[in-house]
Amino acid sequence: MKAVNSIRSGAAYIYVKLGAVVTAIEQVAIVKGMAMWEVERQAGTGPRKRLIVSARSLQPLPAA
């Protein structure tokens, strides 16, 4: 079920559709050849929300 991509579990990424920082949890599926990842949104101090997103919509954080 694993597809070859550059997303790493536990790493932080920008989810481009929301512009939010997320942490990749694990790859959960492949839909039409695209890896789908479960990510956790890091939104302030409130509850964290988990989403299923395509690997294409995750961009690495810019280097500081």
For each residue, the residues with C-beta under 8 A, 3 or more apart:
1: 27 29 30
2: 27 35
3: 27 30 33 34 35 55
4:
5: 35 55
6:
7: 11 13 24 27 35 37 55 58
8: 11 24
9: 24 25 26 27
10: 23 24
11: 7 8 23 24 60
12: 21 22 23 24 42 61
13: 7 21 22 23 24 39 58 59 60 61
14: 19 20 21 22 58 59 60 61
15: 18 19 20 21 22 39 41 51 53 57 58
16: 19 57 58 59
17: 53 57
18: 15 41
19: 14 15 16
20: 14 15 41 42 43
21: 12 13 14 15 41 42 61
22: 12 13 14 15 39 40 41 42 51 53 58
23: 10 11 12 13 39 40 42
24: 7 8 9 10 11 12 13 37 38 39 58
25: 9 37 38 39 40 50
26: 9 37 38
27: 1 2 3 7 9 35 36 37 38 55
28: 36 37 38 52
29: 1 35 36 52
30: 1 3 33 34 35 36
31: 34 36 54
32:
33: 3 30
34: 3 30 31 54 55 56
35: 2 3 5 7 27 29 30 54 55
36: 27 28 29 30 31 52 53 54 55
37: 7 24 25 26 27 28 52 53 54 55 58
38: 24 25 26 27 28 50 51 52
39: 13 15 22 23 24 25 50 51 52 53 58
40: 22 23 25 48 49 50 51
41: 15 18 20 21 22 48 49 50 51
42: 12 20 21 22 23 48
43: 20 46 48 49
44:
45:
46: 43
47:
48: 40 41 42 43
49: 40 41 43
50: 25 38 39 40 41
51: 15 22 38 39 40 41
52: 28 29 36 37 38 39
53: 15 17 22 36 37 39 57 58
54: 31 34 35 36 37 57 58
55: 3 5 7 27 34 35 36 37 58
56: 34
57: 15 16 17 53 54
58: 7 13 14 15 16 22 24 37 39 53 54 55
59: 13 14 16
60: 11 13 14
61: 12 13 14 21
62:
63:
64:
